[in-house]
Amino acid sequence: MGAVLLVVTVGGNILLARFADKPVLSTAVPFAQTPSARITPANSRAASAPSASAKPAVMTATFTPPAESTMPTGDYGKVIRLGQQVFMETGQYASRYVGNNLTCANCHLDAGRKADSAPLWASFIHYPAFRSKTGQVDTLASRIQGCFEYSMNGKAPPADDPIITALQTYAFWLAKGAPVGMPLPGSGYPKLKKPEQPADYARGEKVYAQNCALCHGADGLGQRAGDKQVFPPLWGPKSFNWGAGMHQLANAAGFIQANMPLGKGGTLSEQEAWDVAVFMNSHERPQDPRFTKSVAETRKKYHDTDDSLYGKTVNGHVLGSP
């Protein structure tokens, strides 16, 4: 029989969680911020004890971060608000570390709140964590440093820089009430099934023209109003570089299907999301900072997967070529 996770809650607090008759959590942990937040059994089948291969419990509740109106005042609140400002206007508040026209909020929507867009609150509850990309346990600070280096195509702020402190503090505040270390729905980008048909550039080009070009431009360079970037560039010199997570087809497809077109997430089919992800990531962008002076060597070392088009030939061009 499979293991069953039983959870007892009162007033939104977890009072007891146990696999069968073996308690695994006995300390009250605040969770719910709203009446809609709830935790349900991960498996409804009875069991006397978990098997040796039992998987970690997975929360099925919807987490809602605190309302902006509840942001603290005083010195602590000022740091939280600075973190929010850096998140929303990264080039303005962290200009010395940014090398493109993106903001954190371009990939983590609704000021880092929206589920299924790798929300910032999820980063706080899931780090430190081992990452195959770095081959080490990354702290939240080092994870944010990586975002600046890859997604922002800039340079990593020192771990004790006020920018890093502010972003971590904002993440901590957004995660208020979330159970640390427990998988929550919407924590990352959705994991789509492999498409029935291989993702296709030509089909993706049509999807892009019909659903994306209005905001991001036919040339993929986004739209500006004066000196302000209104819609982000999806490729080109001012977009994320080849080391960023969004260059991976699975990440891009999951994000697109759940969130794009903006305000109409879920309207594209999964096949369309895969196709347009291939089209988007078949264009040139800034070099991977880990470049070894050889595209072939860099691909073999960092991109040797079907999830990356780096080093692949598309329309006669080897992607990533200087």
Stockholm file with secondary structure:
# STOCKHOLM 1.0

chainA/1-322         MGAVLLVVTVGGNILLARFADKPVLSTAVPFAQTPSARITPANSRAASAPSASAKPAVMTATFTPPAESTMPTGDYGKVIRLGQQVFMETGQYASRYVGNNLTCANCHLDAGRKADSAPLWASFIHYPAFRSKTGQVDTLASRIQGCFEYSMNGKAPPADDPIITALQTYAFWLAKGAPVGMPLPGSGYPKLKKPEQPADYARGEKVYAQNCALCHGADGLGQRAGDKQVFPPLWGPKSFNWGAGMHQLANAAGFIQANMPLGKGGTLSEQEAWDVAVFMNSHERPQDPRFTKSVAETRKKYHDTDDSLYGKTVNGHVLGSP
#=GR chainA/1-322 SS CCCCEEEEEETTEEEEEEETTEEEECSCEECCSSTTCCCCCSCCSCCSSCCTTCCCCCCCCCCCCCCGGGCCCHHHHHHHHHHHHHHHSHHHHSGGGCCSSCCGGGTSHHHHTCTTSCCHHHHHHHCSEEETTTTEEECHHHHHHHHHHTTSSSCCCCTTSHHHHHHHHHHHHHTTTCCTTSCCTTSSCCCCCCCSSCCCHHHHHHHHHHHTHHHHCTTSCCEEETTEEEECCSSSTTSCCTTSGGGSHHHHHHHHHHHTTTTCTTCSCHHHHHHHHHHHTTSCCCCCTTCCSCHHHHHHHHCCSTTCCTTCEETTEETTCC
#=GC SS_cons         CCCCEEEEEETTEEEEEEETTEEEECSCEECCSSTTCCCCCSCCSCCSSCCTTCCCCCCCCCCCCCCGGGCCCHHHHHHHHHHHHHHHSHHHHSGGGCCSSCCGGGTSHHHHTCTTSCCHHHHHHHCSEEETTTTEEECHHHHHHHHHHTTSSSCCCCTTSHHHHHHHHHHHHHTTTCCTTSCCTTSSCCCCCCCSSCCCHHHHHHHHHHHTHHHHCTTSCCEEETTEEEECCSSSTTSCCTTSGGGSHHHHHHHHHHHTTTTCTTCSCHHHHHHHHHHHTTSCCCCCTTCCSCHHHHHHHHCCSTTCCTTCEETTEETTCC
//
